[in-house]
Amino acid sequence: MSATTIKRVFSRVTEVHVDIDATAQDIWALLTDAEGYPRWTETVLSIEGTIAPGAKIKLRSSLDPKRTFALTVRAFEAPRLLSWGDAMGERSYAIAEGDHGAARFTMREKIGGPLFPLFAWMIPSFDASFDRFAADLKRAAEARRA
């Protein structure tokens, strides 16, 4: 598991994959429990609101603790796809069932737009944060199964 980032002039895409020895439902339960994020990952300080189709949430991240991101849940297809975003980007969480009850988790974020080149230099790399999130999710989901 190691996050990768592809940079383009008008966008940036970061992605990480991890195999988790847990069911898609166990992973989904963690990803859709807004209040629970700070208990299992250090990358999310808080999420206000309910993670549901079309819902508005407010997220604070350890990458920029002073900023609150106002996001809309865009995809909610239990237990395989969740995404949220704003005008500048979208983060998605995909879960694919594997063999013997294991699952493949993929997190992807694309940010960008016509004005992206003007401020891209101010946005920190997501790679370490994505790696930490994936490792934390793996640990928490596998602990639920044990």
N, C-alpha and C positions, 0 to 999 in steps of 0.2 A: 504494500500500500504506500503510494507516494503520489501526492497531488501534482498535476501538470497544469501549466498555464500557457495558453496560446494568445499572443498579443498581436493585434492588428491596429491599423490607424484609428478606426472608429469603434473598436470594441476589444474586450478582453474576456476570455473564457477560461475558467479554472474548473478542474474536475478531479475527483478522487473515487476509487472503487475499493471495496473491501468485502471479503467473504465472511459471513457471520453465521455461527452455528446456532441459529435461532429461526423461528418461523417468521414469515412475513407479518403475521398478526402481532407478534411480540415487538418487532421493530416498529410497526405502524403505531402501536399503543404509545411508545415513547415519543415518536415524532408528532403525534397529535395532542399530546398533553402539554399545553402551553406553560402551565405553572411548574411542571416537572423539569424542564430543561436545566435550570441551574443546579439541580440535584445530581445530574449525571454528566454534564459537560461544563468545562470551565470557559468554553468559547461563547456561550450565551449567558448574559447577566440576567436578563428578564424578557418575558414576552407577556404583554398585556392583551387580553382579549381571548376569544375562543377560536381555535383552529378548526374552521368549518368552511364549506363551499361559499365563496364570495365574501367571507368575513374580512373585516379590517382588524389588523393587529399592529401593535407597537413593539418593536424589538430593539433591545440594547445588546451590543456585542462587545466582547473584550478587545476587539481590534480598534474600536473607537468608543470608549465607554461614555463620553460626554454627549454623544449623538444618539437620538432615538429615530429609528427608521419606521415610517408609516407605510405599511405594506398591505396588499390585498391578496387573499388566498385565491389563486387562479385555477389550480387543478386540485381535485380532491377525489381520487379514484381508489378507494380502500380495497385492498391493502397494498397497492402497487405504485401509486404516483401521487405526490404532493408537491405543489409549487406555490411560491408567493413572490411578489415583486412590486416595483413601483415604475415610474416613467423611465428610469435609467437602467433597470435590469430585472432579472428574474433568477431565483434560485429554485432548483428542483431536486427532489429526493425520489429516486426510483428504487423499487425493491423487486427483484426477480427470484422466484422460488427455484431452489436448486435441488440436488439429490439429498435424500435422507433428512429432510426438514431444514436443511441449511438454506441460506439466502445470499444473494449478491446485492449489495447496496452501492448505489452510485449517487454522488452529490455533484451537482454542476451549477455553476453560476456564470451568467453572461451579463456583462455590463457594457454600456456604450450608448452611442447616438451621435448625431451630427456635431455636438459640442464636446464630445469625449476627449479629443486631442488637447483641448485647452486645460483640462484638469486631471488627466490620467496620471500625471506624475505625482499628484497629491494622494492617490489611493494606494494604501499599502498592499503588499503582496498577500494573497489569501492562502498560499500554499501551506505554511505551517499550521494555520488555523484549520484548514480543511483536513490535514493529517490528524490533528488533535481531535476534531469532531468525530471523524470516522473511527478512531481508536476508542474514544469514549463511548460511542454508540455500540460498538462491538462488545465492549466490556459490559455495558449495562444490559444489552439484549441477551447476551449469553448468561448473565447472572440471573435473569428472569427465568430462563429455561432450566437452570440447575436445581 
